[in-house]
Amino acid sequence: MAATEQPVQETASGKQEFAVENPATGEVIAHCPDLGAADIAAMARRGREVQPAWDALGFEGRGRILRRMQKWVIDHQDEIIAVIRSETGKTYEDALIAEISYGAAAFGFWAVNAPKYLADEKVKSSAVLVKGKKLMLRHKPLGLIGVIGPWNYPLTNSFGDCIPALAAGNSVILKPSEITPLTSLKLAEGLRECGIPEGVFQVATGLGATGAALVDQVDMIMFTGSTATGKKVMQKAAETLTPVSLELGGKDPMIVLADADVDRAANTALYYGMFNGGQTCISVERVYVEAPVYDEFVAKVTDRARALRQGDGPSGSVDVGSMTFPPQVDIVERHVEDAKAKGAKVLVGGARGEHDGGYWYEPTVLVDVDHTMSAMMEETFGPTLPIMKVRDEEEAIKMANDSPYGLGASVFGRDTRHAEAVARRVEAGAVCVNDALINYSALELPMGGVKASGIGSRHGAGGIRKFTQQQALLVTRFATKKDPHMYPYSAKMTARLGKFFGFLYGRGKRD
Ligand code: NAD
């Protein structure tokens, strides 16, 4: 699901700009510059100029600014939530739980853990030719990182990578989604107030072409978005051999085993299926329930889905917000209509929401679904929960793995050892047992997709090392003028070396 191009208009001074809408009302709330390749090249020069001084500040100096920013996010949370809501249409709670809490945690986490994850490592070797030498592995910042973000979590998804990239000593250019650029501009204001040197963190607003121009200018590109755009980014990066890390789409399955706590499974499926209007890369997108608990599960999900309040109200007054990206409503509608045409039943919702303007789709529960339907095979990215009855766990695992995607998954069962064994057979980057999605908040735990869901991962040691170059160091401190294997070669020395290697590696019986 790639964003369709936004209309661009020319300002009085001849600059290009695009409009930003509030998707809950359809009102235009801002205009942002649509930056071109020359603007991006100038920003890249600036970013490169200031990067060595940023690196020289060390972990402590950079960490001080990141820790100040952690407090800034908390002190300004209502302002930030207002900006996020104005361009995404999400509820106050969705913004607080998944954006503010993540952002604040991440600024502190990387300030504390960057030095640990990127510390020089002593390496021991069994190679005889390097005996007595000092071997080290160091993680050195790559230089200038380009981060391209999606619209569903403008703070969490984009800054989830900008923060570790900065903590590692890189300068960063962030290209936020053209649907939600305002959150990034707000956070850039915070970073400036917290003392980040000018040019170290820059926001490049623009459409897809701005993202493509960024790929040409940076030392590494961190992309989060659709699988279709991810492939284009990787193709473009191949021209300059620029390393990429890709966090892409998903179609996360939930498996409900016959011994599951059906209440917990139903509540979790509904919450993480509808959270953020279903616009989460690791939303519960499809559910497989073993036959003995199917009716009870469907009844519980249906009852609770009917009680959901959808709208644009203040904190506590609504549960599910609007769609963020207008064409997303068409995608959700297409999936529901296709399922209906192929025999699915709609138990709750199943239509565009009636509101005063904006882009809405009702929380929807579907049953009698199968794998001929796009609702089960393609990423829906909306407030839908298709539920399929399965004979047994073998069928559930087979169905869960019958997908081009492999981002997240969940398994429910009271016998957690058994549920874990099932979880280990699911093809996904992360699998939860008796839970879903919440693994994302554990910044120590890697999160990344397999199959068409991506390359690389976020969080943990790998989530910061991807922004560095591994440099191997070998230091010879005490040595003779010449090692025995050096020139000139002599038959005598060669024979001795041959014997020596035979002694080291050729003794003993083998099967
Ligand atoms: P998208 O692919 O349409 O756009 C993502 C970004 O790429 C935007 O900033 C866009 O302007 C930019 N872009 C568009 N064309 C480009 C090009 N040719 N070169 C470089 N950049 C270009 O995705 P979206 O619709 O904004 O986001 C939703 C998608 O993101 C869903 O598929 C969702 O699953 C995925 N997602 C994945 C994760 C994850 O961690 N795996 C997290 C959030 C969202």
Boltz pocket constraint, residues with backbone or C-beta under 6 A from the ligand:
constraints:
  - pocket:
      binder: B
      contacts: [[A, 1], [A, 2], [A, 3], [A, 148], [A, 149], [A, 150], [A, 151], [A, 152], [A, 153], [A, 157], [A, 175], [A, 176], [A, 177], [A, 178], [A, 206], [A, 207], [A, 208], [A, 209], [A, 210], [A, 211], [A, 212], [A, 213], [A, 215], [A, 224], [A, 225], [A, 226], [A, 227], [A, 228], [A, 229], [A, 230], [A, 232], [A, 233], [A, 246], [A, 247], [A, 248], [A, 249], [A, 250], [A, 280], [A, 281], [A, 325], [A, 379], [A, 381], [A, 407], [A, 449], [A, 453], [A, 454]]
      max_distance: 6.0
